Amino acid sequence: MAASRHRFFKIFAIVCLIFGASESFAYVSNGHEYEGSCNADGYVLKSKYPVTRASGTGYKTEYVSGIEKLYLGRTCDAYHEIYGSGQWCWANGGFIAEFADARFPFARQELFCSSDDELGLDCVCK
């Protein structure tokens, strides 16, 4: 009996690892894939693969490559390391984050967290 119970817990642990016990969801914008998660401040979208973005203008333009993070706050604020502060909102066909020099549209996609405690539910596009 103890051996079968041990085997059950071993199989349960493997299933949790395979199917992911963490709160992570996939999203796509502008041809880039992001993994989403949430915390007390809102949503965090992290690129699955390195992304190259232009930073600066004119002769000061630099190309920055790496895993990027897009922060979508519960008060409809957004933040990106290169583009700075912006806003995000829900729309009929998905959600969008907008910055002065960039847009991240997530068409036909919904942000989700199992603890969806009013995480930006008032962020409706006007």
N, C-alpha and C positions, 0 to 999 in steps of 0.2 A: 504494500500500500504506500509506504513512504517513497519507494522508487517511482511509482506512477505519479505521485504528487510532485516529486522533483522534476520529472520529465515534463509535466504540464507547465510548471513555472519556467522551465528552460525554453519550451516552445513559445510560450506567451512572450518572453523577453525577445526572442528572435523575431516574432511577428511585429512587435512594437518597433524594433530597429528597422525592419524592412519597410513597413508602411509609415514610419515616422511618427513618433510620439510628440514631436514639436509642432508648434503652430506656425506653419510656413505654407504659403500659397504662391502660385506662379502667375505673372502678369507680363504683357508684352506692349511696348510702346516704341514707335519709330524704329522698328526692326531689332530692338534689344529686349532680351528676356530678363525679368526681375523676379526675385523671390521676396515675398512679402511677409511681414510679421507685424505684431502690434505690441505696444507697451502702454503704460499709463498716460503718456503724452500724445499718442496717436499711432500712426502707421509708419513703418520703415520699409522702403523698397530698395533692395540691394541687387545690383546687376549680377547676373549669373556668370558672365564672362567680362573680361576687361573691355572698357569703352574708351575711345579716344575723342576728346573734346578740345576745341580751340578756346584758348583763354587769352584775353587781351585783344588789342586792335592794332592795325597797321604793322609797323616794323617790330612792335612789342608782342606780336602774336606768338604764343607758345602752344604746343600740343601736349596735352596732359593725358596719359593713358593709365588706366587702372580700374579696379572695381569701384563703381560709384554708388552712392547712397542718396536716395531721395526721401526726405522727411516730410510727412503730411500730418500736421498737427491737428488736435481736436478742436482748435479754434479757427480752422480754415487757413492757417498759415502754412507755408511750405519753405523748405530750405534745401539747397544744393550747394556743394562745396565750390563749384565754379560760378554758377549763376546767382548765388546769394539767396536773398529772401524773395518770396513770392506768395502766391495764393493757390489754393486748390478748391475744387468743388465737384459735387455730384451733378450729373446731367441725365436726361432720359436714356441716352445711349452709352453710359459709362461714367468715367470721371476724368478730370484733367487737372494738371498742375501747370501754372503759368508763371513765368519769370519775365523780366524786362527783355531778355535776349533769347528766350527759349520757351518751347511748349512741349509738354509731355502728355499727349492724349492717350487714354486707355479705353479705346472704343469697345463697346459691348462687354465690358468687364466690371465687376463689382468688388469693392474692397470687403474683406471679411475677416473677422476675428471671432472666435468662439465666445469671447468675453465682451462682445460689442456693447459695452457700457457707454452709450452716447459718444462714441469716438468719431466726432465730426458729422453726426447725423443732421446738424443744422447747416452744413456746408452745401447749399443748393445753388447751382449756377443761375444767374439772373440774365 
